[in-house]
Amino acid sequence: MSTVDSMIFNIQMVRATGLRYCIYKYLGAHGHFHDVPDEQYLQRLYKYFYGRKMDFNNPQTFSEKMQWMKVYYHNPLLTKMVDKYDVKQYVIDKIGPEHVIPCLGVWSKAEDIDYDKLPDAVVLKVTHDSGGLRMIKDKKNCDKAEINEYLNKRLNRNFFYAGREWQYKNVNPRIIAEPYVETLGKSNSVEYKITCINGRVEFITVCKGIAHSRLDYRTNDFYSRDLQKLDMVTNYYANSKTENKMPACINEMIEAAEKLAKDFPTVRVDFYVDNDDYIFGEMTFYTWDGFFRFTPEDWNMKLGQKLILPEKMI
């Protein structure tokens, strides 16, 4: 993201979530509240976001139940699922290797990357956070020193502290290389983010545009499990003004998402389509840290009523 786009994105997020929420979360991410207990930290974030307290003893909405799970549901398997290297074998075992993008290399620090052994177009990403990647279209003309500096900075960041998503706390920070996918990272790119609750697909988000960039560079449209358009808008992105034609493999993606989601109370499974086949992207347990603004607002309660909380695992 360019400097200008980054500034615009930050302004957009402040307007959408509130200044106090953004400041508190920024300070949390940068080490200022490490000694604050998780429930207390999240209670304050919740108050800044929604303008009210939540009851951790009796969570009702989808957002409230996600905050509860961040504090009390510490399933060790979650850490493996958000590790961009370790998750590959899990997904291969569940839905097959043809749906998993191969790993071209793994390193503990950027200086160990041997660019000469990588293809001209490649993606480098860290394994332990969200959005920490560089898409390189031509390695001969890229600034390797700048890329290495960026990746090393991401390696030194513990993604857990910003939103207290427990599953990120103990991920082993590494760098992996993957083949560059032409269909991603563009204004017309499409991703299919499939949210499952209690192992069943509840809604599908068709995301068009550039991920991890300005909010106006991307649109979201929501569909039911049987592919009916939903009257839902959430978290900052507008609906698309054009009709979405579902890919031929959409039912296979739904089936694959439910296989991957079977062992978890709720998870979002992301796919994209390349050469008419679906490819696994990632698994996300608490989209937007579990802080949602739904339109209409009753979606927060509807989804919350469907989600059955697991036993506490602390």
Secondary structure, DSSP 8 states (H G I E B T S, - for coil): --HHHHHHHHHHHHHHH-HHHHHHHHHHHTTSSTTS-HHHHHHHHHHHHHSS---TTS--SHHHHHHHHHHHB--HHHHHHH-TTTHHHHHHHHH-GGGS----EEESSGGG--GGGS-SSEEEEESSSSS-EEEES-GGGS-HHHHHHHHHHHHT--THHHHT-GGGTT----EEEEE--TTSSSTT-EEEEEEEETTEEEEEEEEEE-TTS-GGGEEEEEE-TT--B---EETT-B--SS-----TTHHHHHHHHHHHHTTSSEEEEEEEEETTEEEEEEEESSGGGG---EESTHHHHHHHHH------B-
